[in-house]
Every structure is written in C-alpha cells, then in structure tokens.
Amino acid sequence: MNILMTGGTGLIGSAFIHKYQNTHQFTVTTRNKEGARKKLGDNVTLLSSVDEIADIGQFDAIINLQGEGIADKRWSDSRKQALKDSRWQVTEKLAAMINKAEKPPKAFLSGSAIGYYGPRDAEPVNEDHVAEHKDFAVTLCQGWERRALAAEEATRVVLLRTGVVLAKGEGALAKMLPPYKFGLGGPLGEGNQMMSWIQLDDMIRAIEYLLEHDNLSGPVNMTAPGPVTNEAFSRTLASVMNKPHFIRVPAFVLKLGLGEMSSMLLEGQAVVPDKLRNHGFQFEYPTVREAFKVSV
C-alpha cells in the first residue's frame, strides 16, 4: 500500500514503518525532516505538512497518529489547548481532504485513546461502551474521533482507541522504570485502578491487521486482553526485574505534583479488545508478564 502517515516519528509510527518498510510505501509529515530522515531512513518520503498534498487520493490509506504527548507536561489551560489543537486540527483537515477527493483513500485509521471511556471500575469495557463521566481526556478523545468520523461516508474510518503502549527503552514504560531499578517501585495511590495496556509489537501488528481487513471500522480497542490493576501491574514489573515491591506513592503526592493530569495515573478502565478478538486477531503478548519480558 501507499500510506500517508502523520505522527510517523513517534513511538508507534516509527515502529510500524520499520517493521513494514518492505511491505508498504510511506509518506510522513514532520516538522523536522533531518531528524525524521535519521530515524526513519531514506525510503520514506517526507513532507512538512498535509498542506503539501495536492491529491490525497494518491494514497491507499492514511494512518493519523499526530498529537503532542499527553503526559509530557502539566495540564495548564494552554497545554490542554495545545493537546487539542495538535490532534483535532490535522484530523479535521485530513477528513476534509478525503471528502473532497475524487477517489479517496480506502481507509482512514485515526488515533484515539482509551481515555474516551472516562474513569471506570473493574468492569470490562468494550467498544460499545461510552463515557459515564466527562473529564478532559474524554473531551479530548471525543473531539478527536468526531473529526475523523466526518470522513466515514467517503472512506472506511477506524478509530484506534489505544491503551498504555509497552515498549523497550521508550514511551511510558521508560518513564516508569527508574524507581524500580533502584528497588523503589510500587503501586500508585490505592493501586486498585485498572490499567489497559498493549505491547508495541502487538500494537503495530494490529494496525496492519486493520489495514488488511476492510470489514473492520469504527472504534477498535487497541489493548491487550488482560487489563490488570495498578497493584498487579506494578508487582509484576518488579517481579520480572527481580526487584522489591513495597514503596507506595500516595495519591495526594501525585495530585500535588501533577495536578489534574494525576487522574491518568489514579483512575483507569478495564478495556478489552472485543473487535480484534472477535475478528480473529491473535495477540503475541496477551498477559502483562509476557509483555514485560520483552519490554524491560
């Protein structure tokens, strides 16, 4: 396939390109072409923005992963707006381009996150559920998805509701590891909040699966089938690293340090990938222990 990708230098996008560079042709939008070239190699076409594309119909599919890191900075009002703009604007623009195309791409895979479901207890959440309580993450994801779905009459739209991506040396796990390396790891708050995650290789294999199967559309939970409590997640990580597990980080410390963003760590959802499983996708890393063994 000839694929247009936004967010191609990020964790998921770059891993997908490296795995499937001999299967697909890639065009990637980036603000830093020199850095992107070093990271992605010479076989990728680089554009400064989607505005450089005269005819989006030249692409067979679009994978839209663009967006500033949601946990990179404290959520001030200006930061919240930047998080919205970095996701919503490009998605809205791509949907408009698809709708105007004489021959639109066959698929539009657009990023989202499990934050769409809002804070939950331990009850499994599949693609049919909606948020019961509205917070910033819910608003962010709903706006993101609504803009992508504006193209659903012109092409197949898939919404990638992604959990915590576990990858070796990168992403969320890399930020978690330092205290565990010093034997200071432990659960956050009460530890009973649910964590929904996916190992990086399963994530990119699932994206390829969605490209290949044109009978899949709408929201798809990009999570492993084994969500766990934060306590179990933390204890398993310490066990795989052969480290102690006894330091608990109180909720008030996280709230003082991170403000509203602490909700991402203290609240969760038990998101399950019903659509992927029901359509026959096989996870290589269905349990968090198996995922940690290849990611730590």
Disulfide bonds with the S-S distance in Angstrom:
none
